[in-house]
Amino acid sequence: MSFALDAVGVIHPNGQRALAGVTLSARDGERIAVIGPSGAGKTTLLRVLGAALRPTEGEVQALGTRPWQLPAAALKKLRARIGTVHQSPPIAPRLRVVTAVLAGRLGEWSTLRALGSLFHPSDITGAHEALARLGLEERLFERCDRLSGGQLQRVGIARVLYQRPALLLADEPVSALDPTLADAAIGQLVAQSESTGATLMASLHAVDLALRWFPRIVGMRGGAVMFDLPAAQVTPGMLDALYASEGGIATQRPLPAGAATVAVVEAAFHRPDCP
């Protein structure tokens, strides 16, 4: 089992409930897309799975451990086995791209090697290979503050590819990319999962990408899981209900209702993993 959540709830200090009784599990190597309107709890869910946020309620297991029962050193090692792609990658502007990618393995390196790599990158070949998978190999020695938002997102993905985690979490990893680049980037995350056996869970606004690349879809709304189904079983009606207006204010929808939604659902049958 890669992870298991049992009745997990998160209440922020201001009293706002972000997750409500979420029960979810995944086997090693599964690929899961989490979809839902803004504010559904997708980012909070990934933070809990990444052992970055302790839940207010319920039990969490990740990679065979209970994170919040571990001593500090063991928790640090666990986090080094979990890779997260952020919507806005936390990359220092003056950092060189090669150094930002190599930071994916800081959790495995000694302090001496980590410090040394800031001045003399210890694995230029490995960083180059990860960047090449995303079409950024020519940016290897460029400063990150000279990159566009979409290029920075791809650097964040390259960092996780280089890390080779056992649990790969992606929080809106392609929001700044055009459709062609977004599809290629998701394809690289999927290829990484398949080649290493890592579990991949990604939150996505683009329902078409979710249905194309992920065999399992989790729909979230209001901090709760509304459905957890194989992609081929997700219907237009489910999507309409998931993205319906809340409190009279329409939530942002990644796709129009009706025929366009039906077309996307039908696209599930043309995913690369389907015969």
Steps between C-alpha positions, in 0.01 A plus 500: 500500500641837397277709722177479699286774649228409749234762578753781463386852577684832497374813672712813457573730797236745373237227538465426131463130419721396207450122512202310638520127574719403205564127472726408212774248424730406213709201405863537395525626144142626467427819302223718640370839388316723746255743341252751635429874522731751663483468877402132486791396724729353234813686610433426866460131417840492327666684789364238742626218276840668473536511880513879476174557691383312806126429482266612775312170492548146377796276421767527231733231371761571233756258358449253781527750787280728707677833438389681811618220728857520367790679667632805316787320323275220372237752384769680301599173332138427416457842341810434288311204347204720407530738207266794451452715192354835604283728289749779580832321560686627809821577310735782601518753212880520488547124503632341184271250331747214546513566875122521525466158334770338713317625812265209442745274680604730783318272743736215406824700508727593786516866600850522354392368159192722495704812572767402249241450228397866528839599359598192301193297387568139588293332225478722192421200279203396714357852506547533123315174438204605716477839328528341155184300568318835526676685219706720732851358463628826348405684821727285717727779627254789475376685807144417601394866510549512123243229435130538428236364735445200276872427481524517880216248526693266273815547711291398802391188316859425396606523864249230598600283203859522620395424859333169402264491799289204606192724530462776241252779571422773249291805589373664179840427341419632151277801569744739329559284191329500162298186416779332301767556766254407777421168335871425449585590861224280643627225270843528659356471852306192389812351340689558824230319696505208260880467490560528875179352639421825682145588592389817320224725626433829320243772554388644167258764381520360146253212502611389154854438625367313803290267287770451239789406728354369828313168537342613828318828567414647840247784497512742794263774607475688828787305653333162444538221246194500274608204286798267455466310173680358197529774238268321259220508760507877554187640332409850378238519774763436766718776358206740483416433865863529605549841341151639565470849649539537875301758694379657179856570379617284212829327563766510231447210262775347290249392234157606381205278579314287253653381176854612580491316830368189330786517251752514782342206677511305176872588476553279805470201270797624297750527783841342426437225754175390335493232228 
